[in-house]
Amino acid sequence: MLMTNGQTKVMKWDEGSVEGISHEGIAFKQPALRDARGDAYFLLGGEKWYAKNFRTIHNDPIRKMLDISTGHVSKETIQYLDHQADEGESFIVYKKGHWGFFFPVLPEERSDLPEDLKQLLDYACSKNACWVMMDQDGEILDDLPFTDW
């Protein structure tokens, strides 16, 4: 994965570390950290560099979207997504009509998310999806747990 904020390039960002090239052209590997809100960042030159300020660089402007059923997450996770879409600040999510959601697949690990949502995001990432479209009529996948609630 290659991400940039226009100055610094990140080649790898996981729960433990961030690796990339600084705006000065120097390779770095820094610990991945989280602030009090749970936002991921790393320190470079005494400055905080937040994941939310980086964008993924793609060579192709067409993105993959995972189309998936709401049954792959719990009712509690649906309530979490609904709350985040209305007034939350810790997870980017948009409502899709009355029965679904759109949300990006971000490169950072999120320990503050519900477990079933983390599993879904990991799956989407493994399939190189950039977005998830979750709907009650979405696809039911054999690779993920499903509950017909």
PAFIDO-435295 format. One record per residue: residue number from 1; residue in three letters; y, z, x of N, C-alpha, C in turn. Coordinates in steps of 0.1 Angstrom, whole numbers, plus 5000, padded with zeros to 4 digits. Layout:
BEGIN
+-----+-----+---------+------+--------+----------+-------+---------+---------+------+--------+
|   k |   r | n_north | n_up | n_east | ca_north | ca_up | ca_east | c_north | c_up | c_east |
+-----+-----+---------+------+--------+----------+-------+---------+---------+------+--------+
| NUM | ALA |       Y |    Z |      X |        Y |     Z |       X |       Y |    Z |      X |
...
+-----+-----+---------+------+--------+----------+-------+---------+---------+------+--------+
END
This chain:
BEGIN
+-----+-----+---------+------+--------+----------+-------+---------+---------+------+--------+
|   k |   r | n_north | n_up | n_east | ca_north | ca_up | ca_east | c_north | c_up | c_east |
+-----+-----+---------+------+--------+----------+-------+---------+---------+------+--------+
|   1 | MET |    4988 | 5000 |   5008 |     5000 |  5000 |    5000 |    5012 | 5000 |   5009 |
|   2 | LEU |    5022 | 4993 |   5005 |     5035 |  4992 |    5012 |    5046 | 4996 |   5003 |
|   3 | MET |    5054 | 5006 |   5006 |     5065 |  5010 |    4998 |    5077 | 5011 |   5007 |
|   4 | THR |    5089 | 5009 |   5000 |     5101 |  5011 |    5008 |    5112 | 5016 |   4999 |
|   5 | ASN |    5122 | 5022 |   5005 |     5134 |  5026 |    4998 |    5146 | 5018 |   5003 |
|   6 | GLY |    5143 | 5007 |   5010 |     5153 |  4998 |    5016 |    5156 | 5002 |   5031 |
|   7 | GLN |    5151 | 5013 |   5035 |     5153 |  5017 |    5049 |    5140 | 5021 |   5056 |
|   8 | THR |    5132 | 5029 |   5050 |     5120 |  5034 |    5055 |    5108 | 5027 |   5048 |
|   9 | LYS |    5098 | 5024 |   5056 |     5086 |  5018 |    5050 |    5074 | 5028 |   5051 |
|  10 | VAL |    5067 | 5029 |   5040 |     5055 |  5038 |    5039 |    5043 | 5030 |   5037 |
|  11 | MET |    5033 | 5032 |   5046 |     5020 |  5024 |    5045 |    5010 | 5032 |   5038 |
|  12 | LYS |    5011 | 5046 |   5038 |     5001 |  5055 |    5032 |    5008 | 5067 |   5027 |
|  13 | TRP |    5005 | 5071 |   5015 |     5010 |  5084 |    5009 |    4999 | 5090 |   5001 |
|  14 | ASP |    4994 | 5101 |   5006 |     4983 |  5108 |    4998 |    4987 | 5123 |   4998 |
|  15 | GLU |    4979 | 5131 |   4992 |     4982 |  5145 |    4990 |    4985 | 5153 |   5003 |
|  16 | GLY |    4979 | 5148 |   5014 |     4981 |  5155 |    5026 |    4991 | 5150 |   5036 |
|  17 | SER |    4994 | 5137 |   5036 |     5003 |  5132 |    5046 |    5009 | 5118 |   5041 |
|  18 | VAL |    5020 | 5115 |   5049 |     5027 |  5102 |    5047 |    5028 | 5095 |   5060 |
|  19 | GLU |    5024 | 5082 |   5060 |     5025 |  5075 |    5073 |    5034 | 5062 |   5071 |
|  20 | GLY |    5042 | 5059 |   5080 |     5050 |  5047 |    5079 |    5059 | 5044 |   5091 |
|  21 | ILE |    5069 | 5036 |   5089 |     5079 |  5032 |    5099 |    5093 | 5037 |   5095 |
|  22 | SER |    5099 | 5044 |   5103 |     5113 |  5049 |    5100 |    5123 | 5037 |   5100 |
|  23 | HIS |    5135 | 5040 |   5095 |     5145 |  5030 |    5095 |    5149 | 5026 |   5109 |
|  24 | GLU |    5145 | 5034 |   5119 |     5148 |  5031 |    5133 |    5137 | 5024 |   5139 |
|  25 | GLY |    5126 | 5020 |   5131 |     5115 |  5013 |    5137 |    5104 | 5021 |   5144 |
|  26 | ILE |    5105 | 5034 |   5142 |     5096 |  5044 |    5148 |    5085 | 5048 |   5139 |
|  27 | ALA |    5072 | 5047 |   5143 |     5061 |  5051 |    5135 |    5061 | 5066 |   5133 |
|  28 | PHE |    5057 | 5070 |   5121 |     5056 |  5085 |    5118 |    5044 | 5088 |   5110 |
|  29 | LYS |    5040 | 5101 |   5111 |     5031 |  5107 |    5102 |    5036 | 5121 |   5099 |
|  30 | GLN |    5039 | 5124 |   5086 |     5044 |  5137 |    5082 |    5036 | 5143 |   5071 |
|  31 | PRO |    5036 | 5156 |   5070 |     5029 |  5163 |    5059 |    5036 | 5158 |   5045 |
|  32 | ALA |    5028 | 5156 |   5035 |     5033 |  5154 |    5022 |    5036 | 5167 |   5015 |
|  33 | LEU |    5047 | 5169 |   5010 |     5052 |  5181 |    5004 |    5056 | 5180 |   4989 |
|  34 | ARG |    5058 | 5191 |   4982 |     5062 |  5191 |    4968 |    5073 | 5201 |   4967 |
|  35 | ASP |    5084 | 5197 |   4959 |     5094 |  5207 |    4957 |    5090 | 5216 |   4944 |
|  36 | ALA |    5100 | 5224 |   4940 |     5097 |  5234 |    4929 |    5093 | 5226 |   4916 |
|  37 | ARG |    5098 | 5214 |   4914 |     5095 |  5206 |    4902 |    5082 | 5199 |   4903 |
|  38 | GLY |    5076 | 5199 |   4915 |     5064 |  5191 |    4917 |    5066 | 5177 |   4922 |
|  39 | ASP |    5078 | 5173 |   4925 |     5081 |  5160 |    4930 |    5077 | 5159 |   4945 |
|  40 | ALA |    5070 | 5148 |   4948 |     5065 |  5146 |    4961 |    5076 | 5141 |   4971 |
|  41 | TYR |    5075 | 5146 |   4983 |     5085 |  5142 |    4993 |    5079 | 5144 |   5007 |
|  42 | PHE |    5086 | 5139 |   5017 |     5083 |  5142 |    5031 |    5096 | 5144 |   5039 |
|  43 | LEU |    5095 | 5151 |   5050 |     5107 |  5153 |    5058 |    5107 | 5144 |   5070 |
|  44 | LEU |    5118 | 5138 |   5073 |     5119 |  5129 |    5084 |    5134 | 5130 |   5089 |
|  45 | GLY |    5135 | 5134 |   5102 |     5148 |  5136 |    5107 |    5156 | 5147 |   5100 |
|  46 | GLY |    5149 | 5157 |   5095 |     5156 |  5168 |    5088 |    5160 | 5164 |   5074 |
|  47 | GLU |    5157 | 5152 |   5069 |     5161 |  5148 |    5056 |    5149 | 5147 |   5047 |
|  48 | LYS |    5150 | 5150 |   5034 |     5140 |  5149 |    5024 |    5139 | 5134 |   5019 |
|  49 | TRP |    5128 | 5128 |   5019 |     5125 |  5115 |    5014 |    5116 | 5116 |   5002 |
|  50 | TYR |    5120 | 5113 |   4990 |     5113 |  5115 |    4978 |    5105 | 5102 |   4974 |
|  51 | ALA |    5092 | 5104 |   4969 |     5084 |  5093 |    4965 |    5091 | 5085 |   4954 |
|  52 | LYS |    5098 | 5092 |   4945 |     5104 |  5085 |    4933 |    5115 | 5076 |   4937 |
|  53 | ASN |    5120 | 5077 |   4950 |     5130 |  5068 |    4955 |    5125 | 5056 |   4962 |
|  54 | PHE |    5112 | 5055 |   4963 |     5105 |  5043 |    4969 |    5100 | 5034 |   4959 |
|  55 | ARG |    5099 | 5021 |   4962 |     5093 |  5011 |    4953 |    5082 | 5004 |   4961 |
|  56 | THR |    5072 | 5001 |   4953 |     5061 |  4994 |    4959 |    5065 | 4979 |   4961 |
|  57 | ILE |    5061 | 4974 |   4973 |     5064 |  4960 |    4976 |    5052 | 4951 |   4972 |
|  58 | HIS |    5054 | 4941 |   4964 |     5044 |  4932 |    4960 |    5048 | 4918 |   4964 |
|  59 | ASN |    5038 | 4910 |   4968 |     5041 |  4896 |    4971 |    5041 | 4888 |   4958 |
|  60 | ASP |    5034 | 4893 |   4948 |     5033 |  4885 |    4935 |    5040 | 4893 |   4924 |
|  61 | PRO |    5049 | 4887 |   4917 |     5057 |  4894 |    4907 |    5049 | 4897 |   4894 |
|  62 | ILE |    5036 | 4893 |   4893 |     5028 |  4895 |    4882 |    5020 | 4908 |   4885 |
|  63 | ARG |    5020 | 4918 |   4876 |     5013 |  4930 |    4878 |    5001 | 4932 |   4868 |
|  64 | LYS |    4991 | 4939 |   4873 |     4979 |  4943 |    4865 |    4982 | 4955 |   4856 |
|  65 | MET |    4977 | 4955 |   4844 |     4979 |  4966 |    4835 |    4965 | 4970 |   4829 |
|  66 | LEU |    4962 | 4983 |   4830 |     4949 |  4987 |    4824 |    4951 | 4990 |   4810 |
|  67 | ASP |    4944 | 4983 |   4801 |     4944 |  4985 |    4787 |    4932 | 4994 |   4783 |
|  68 | ILE |    4936 | 5006 |   4778 |     4925 |  5017 |    4776 |    4928 | 5025 |   4764 |
|  69 | SER |    4917 | 5030 |   4758 |     4917 |  5038 |    4746 |    4923 | 5052 |   4748 |
|  70 | THR |    4930 | 5057 |   4738 |     4935 |  5071 |    4739 |    4923 | 5081 |   4739 |
|  71 | GLY |    4911 | 5076 |   4735 |     4899 |  5085 |    4735 |    4894 | 5089 |   4749 |
|  72 | HIS |    4900 | 5083 |   4759 |     4896 |  5086 |    4773 |    4903 | 5099 |   4778 |
|  73 | VAL |    4912 | 5104 |   4770 |     4919 |  5117 |    4773 |    4918 | 5126 |   4761 |
|  74 | SER |    4921 | 5139 |   4764 |     4920 |  5149 |    4753 |    4932 | 5149 |   4744 |
|  75 | LYS |    4931 | 5155 |   4733 |     4942 |  5157 |    4724 |    4954 | 5164 |   4731 |
|  76 | GLU |    4951 | 5174 |   4739 |     4961 |  5181 |    4747 |    4968 | 5172 |   4756 |
|  77 | THR |    4961 | 5162 |   4762 |     4968 |  5153 |    4771 |    4976 | 5143 |   4763 |
|  78 | ILE |    4972 | 5139 |   4751 |     4981 |  5131 |    4743 |    4993 | 5139 |   4739 |
|  79 | GLN |    4992 | 5151 |   4736 |     5004 |  5160 |    4734 |    5013 | 5160 |   4746 |
|  80 | TYR |    5007 | 5162 |   4758 |     5015 |  5162 |    4770 |    5022 | 5149 |   4772 |
|  81 | LEU |    5016 | 5138 |   4770 |     5022 |  5124 |    4771 |    5033 | 5123 |   4761 |
|  82 | ASP |    5031 | 5127 |   4749 |     5041 |  5126 |    4738 |    5053 | 5135 |   4742 |
|  83 | HIS |    5051 | 5147 |   4747 |     5062 |  5155 |    4751 |    5070 | 5149 |   4763 |
|  84 | GLN |    5063 | 5143 |   4773 |     5069 |  5137 |    4784 |    5077 | 5125 |   4780 |
|  85 | ALA |    5072 | 5117 |   4770 |     5080 |  5106 |    4766 |    5093 | 5110 |   4759 |
|  86 | ASP |    5092 | 5121 |   4751 |     5104 |  5126 |    4744 |    5114 | 5133 |   4753 |
|  87 | GLU |    5110 | 5142 |   4761 |     5120 |  5150 |    4768 |    5115 | 5155 |   4782 |
|  88 | GLY |    5104 | 5150 |   4786 |     5099 |  5155 |    4799 |    5106 | 5148 |   4811 |
|  89 | GLU |    5105 | 5154 |   4822 |     5111 |  5149 |    4834 |    5101 | 5148 |   4846 |
|  90 | SER |    5089 | 5153 |   4844 |     5079 |  5153 |    4855 |    5069 | 5141 |   4855 |
|  91 | PHE |    5069 | 5133 |   4845 |     5060 |  5122 |    4844 |    5066 | 5111 |   4836 |
|  92 | ILE |    5067 | 5099 |   4842 |     5073 |  5087 |    4835 |    5063 | 5082 |   4825 |
|  93 | VAL |    5067 | 5082 |   4812 |     5059 |  5076 |    4802 |    5067 | 5071 |   4790 |
|  94 | TYR |    5063 | 5060 |   4784 |     5071 |  5054 |    4773 |    5061 | 5053 |   4761 |
|  95 | LYS |    5067 | 5056 |   4749 |     5058 |  5055 |    4737 |    5056 | 5040 |   4734 |
|  96 | LYS |    5044 | 5037 |   4729 |     5040 |  5024 |    4724 |    5038 | 5025 |   4709 |
|  97 | GLY |    5048 | 5023 |   4701 |     5047 |  5025 |    4687 |    5043 | 5039 |   4684 |
|  98 | HIS |    5035 | 5042 |   4674 |     5032 |  5055 |    4669 |    5019 | 5060 |   4676 |
|  99 | TRP |    5011 | 5052 |   4682 |     4998 |  5056 |    4686 |    4994 | 5053 |   4701 |
| 100 | GLY |    5004 | 5051 |   4709 |     5001 |  5048 |    4723 |    5012 | 5050 |   4732 |
| 101 | PHE |    5009 | 5047 |   4745 |     5018 |  5050 |    4756 |    5017 | 5039 |   4767 |
| 102 | PHE |    5028 | 5037 |   4774 |     5028 |  5029 |    4786 |    5033 | 5039 |   4797 |
| 103 | PHE |    5026 | 5038 |   4809 |     5031 |  5046 |    4820 |    5027 | 5039 |   4833 |
| 104 | PRO |    5035 | 5040 |   4844 |     5032 |  5034 |    4857 |    5021 | 5042 |   4864 |
| 105 | VAL |    5014 | 5035 |   4873 |     5005 |  5041 |    4882 |    5012 | 5043 |   4895 |
| 106 | LEU |    5016 | 5055 |   4897 |     5024 |  5058 |    4909 |    5015 | 5061 |   4921 |
| 107 | PRO |    5020 | 5059 |   4933 |     5012 |  5061 |    4945 |    5009 | 5075 |   4949 |
| 108 | GLU |    5017 | 5084 |   4944 |     5016 |  5098 |    4948 |    5005 | 5106 |   4940 |
| 109 | GLU |    4999 | 5115 |   4947 |     4989 |  5124 |    4940 |    4997 | 5134 |   4932 |
| 110 | ARG |    4992 | 5137 |   4920 |     4999 |  5147 |    4911 |    4990 | 5158 |   4907 |
| 111 | SER |    4991 | 5170 |   4913 |     4983 |  5181 |    4910 |    4987 | 5188 |   4897 |
| 112 | ASP |    4999 | 5185 |   4892 |     5004 |  5191 |    4880 |    5000 | 5184 |   4867 |
| 113 | LEU |    4993 | 5173 |   4868 |     4988 |  5165 |    4856 |    4975 | 5171 |   4850 |
| 114 | PRO |    4973 | 5169 |   4837 |     4960 |  5172 |    4832 |    4949 | 5165 |   4839 |
| 115 | GLU |    4937 | 5171 |   4841 |     4926 |  5165 |    4849 |    4922 | 5152 |   4844 |
| 116 | ASP |    4921 | 5150 |   4830 |     4916 |  5137 |    4825 |    4926 | 5126 |   4828 |
| 117 | LEU |    4939 | 5129 |   4828 |     4950 |  5120 |    4831 |    4949 | 5116 |   4846 |
| 118 | LYS |    4947 | 5126 |   4854 |     4945 |  5123 |    4869 |    4933 | 5113 |   4871 |
| 119 | GLN |    4922 | 5116 |   4864 |     4910 |  5108 |    4865 |    4913 | 5093 |   4861 |
| 120 | LEU |    4920 | 5092 |   4850 |     4924 |  5079 |    4845 |    4933 | 5072 |   4855 |
| 121 | LEU |    4943 | 5079 |   4860 |     4952 |  5072 |    4870 |    4945 | 5068 |   4883 |
| 122 | ASP |    4935 | 5077 |   4887 |     4927 |  5073 |    4899 |    4919 | 5060 |   4896 |
| 123 | TYR |    4913 | 5059 |   4884 |     4906 |  5047 |    4880 |    4915 | 5035 |   4880 |
| 124 | ALA |    4927 | 5037 |   4874 |     4936 |  5025 |    4873 |    4940 | 5021 |   4887 |
| 125 | CYS |    4943 | 5031 |   4896 |     4946 |  5027 |    4910 |    4935 | 5020 |   4917 |
| 126 | SER |    4922 | 5024 |   4914 |     4911 |  5018 |    4921 |    4909 | 5003 |   4916 |
| 127 | LYS |    4915 | 5000 |   4905 |     4914 |  4986 |    4899 |    4927 | 4979 |   4902 |
| 128 | ASN |    4936 | 4985 |   4911 |     4948 |  4978 |    4915 |    4958 | 4976 |   4903 |
| 129 | ALA |    4957 | 4984 |   4893 |     4966 |  4983 |    4881 |    4979 | 4990 |   4885 |
| 130 | CYS |    4990 | 4985 |   4880 |     5003 |  4991 |    4883 |    5008 | 4998 |   4870 |
| 131 | TRP |    5003 | 4995 |   4859 |     5006 |  5001 |    4846 |    4994 | 5004 |   4838 |
| 132 | VAL |    4995 | 5014 |   4829 |     4985 |  5018 |    4820 |    4991 | 5016 |   4806 |
| 133 | MET |    4984 | 5009 |   4797 |     4987 |  5008 |    4783 |    4976 | 5015 |   4775 |
| 134 | MET |    4979 | 5026 |   4770 |     4970 |  5035 |    4763 |    4973 | 5033 |   4748 |
| 135 | ASP |    4962 | 5031 |   4740 |     4964 |  5029 |    4726 |    4951 | 5033 |   4719 |
| 136 | GLN |    4952 | 5037 |   4706 |     4940 |  5041 |    4699 |    4930 | 5029 |   4697 |
| 137 | ASP |    4935 | 5017 |   4698 |     4927 |  5005 |    4697 |    4924 | 4999 |   4711 |
| 138 | GLY |    4927 | 5006 |   4721 |     4925 |  5001 |    4735 |    4911 | 5000 |   4739 |
| 139 | GLU |    4908 | 4995 |   4750 |     4894 |  4993 |    4755 |    4887 | 5006 |   4758 |
| 140 | ILE |    4875 | 5007 |   4754 |     4866 |  5019 |    4757 |    4858 | 5015 |   4769 |
| 141 | LEU |    4860 | 5022 |   4780 |     4853 |  5019 |    4793 |    4842 | 5028 |   4796 |
| 142 | ASP |    4831 | 5022 |   4800 |     4819 |  5030 |    4804 |    4821 | 5039 |   4816 |
| 143 | ASP |    4831 | 5035 |   4824 |     4833 |  5042 |    4837 |    4840 | 5055 |   4836 |
| 144 | LEU |    4846 | 5058 |   4824 |     4853 |  5070 |    4822 |    4848 | 5078 |   4809 |
| 145 | PRO |    4849 | 5091 |   4809 |     4845 |  5099 |    4797 |    4853 | 5095 |   4785 |
| 146 | PHE |    4846 | 5095 |   4774 |     4853 |  5091 |    4761 |    4849 | 5101 |   4750 |
| 147 | THR |    4859 | 5105 |   4742 |     4857 |  5114 |    4731 |    4863 | 5108 |   4719 |
| 148 | ASP |    4856 | 5106 |   4708 |     4861 |  5100 |    4696 |    4866 | 5111 |   4687 |
| 149 | TRP |    4878 | 5116 |   4691 |     4884 |  5127 |    4684 |    4892 | 5122 |   4672 |
+-----+-----+---------+------+--------+----------+-------+---------+---------+------+--------+
END
